[in-house]
Amino acid sequence: MKWLRIIAGLLLIAVTLVAPRTVQACPACTEMVIAAGDDADDTDNFAEAVNQSIYVMVSVPYAALVIVGFMVYRGVKKNAAYLKAVQETAGAPA
């Protein structure tokens, strides 16, 4: 089990070092800001809307992963409790 933690730690470090340092806007977003022109209200709202939509798009897979992970964790705990109860009843005299 210790080697699994070491591998996970090394993988986390590798992903952190390989991750891009800067992020560029997609061409559609860049064109939208340029096309907005002198209308500052649309440009400001657009930037905030894009920022919030990116947060939502990124958070949904993580939320799904957390939910599935919790369900697996709970299932493992229930299975362990069930197996313990079965072993106790099997070992007890009838």
N, C-alpha and C positions, 0 to 999 in steps of 0.2 A: 504494500500500500504506500510505502514511503517513496518508492520510485515513481509512482503515479503523480504524487505531489511535485516531485522534482521536474518531471516532464511537463506538467501543467504550468509550472512557474517559468520554465525555459520557453515554452510556447507563448506565454503572455509577454515576456520580455521581447521575443522575436517579433511578435505582432506590433508591439509598441514602437520598435525601432524601424520597422518597415512601413508603418503608416505614413501617408503623405503629410507634409508639414503645412502646406497651404491648399486651399480649396478655391477653384475658379467657378464662376457662375456658368450655367449651361448657356448655349447660344440663344435659346429662346428667351431666357431671363434678361440677358444682355441687350437683345434687340428690343424688348419691352421697355426697358429703362430708357434707351435711346429714343424710342418712338414716343415716349411720354412727353418729351420736349420740355417746354417751359412750365407745364402744369405740375408744380411741385407737390401738390396734395396727392395726386395719383402716384407719383414716384415714391413718396414716403409711405403711403399705404401699401403699395405693391411690395416694397422691400420687407415690411413687417409681415405681410400676408405670406410671402414666400418663406420667410424665416420660420413662422409658426407651422406652415404646412410641412416643412422639412422635419421639424421636431416630431410632428404627428407620424409622418411616414417612417421615421427611424424608431420611434417608440413602440409601434404596433408589433413588429416581430419580437422585440425584447419582452413585451408584455405577454405575448403568446408563449414564449419560451419559459417565462416565470410560471405561468399557469400550468403548463404541461409538467414542468419540473416539480411543482408543488403536488400535483396529482400523483406523480410517480412516487414521490417521497411518502405521501400519505398511504398509498397502496402498499408500499414496502413495509411501513410500520404496522398496518392492519394485518398483512400477511404474516409478519413475525409474531404478532399477538395471537393470531389464529393457530399458527403452528405450535406455539408454546402451550396454548390451551389444549390442543389435541394431544400433545405429548404428556401433559399432566393427567388428562382423563384416561389415556391409554395405560399409564403406569399405575393408576390407582386401582385397588382391588374392587371388584364389583359386588 
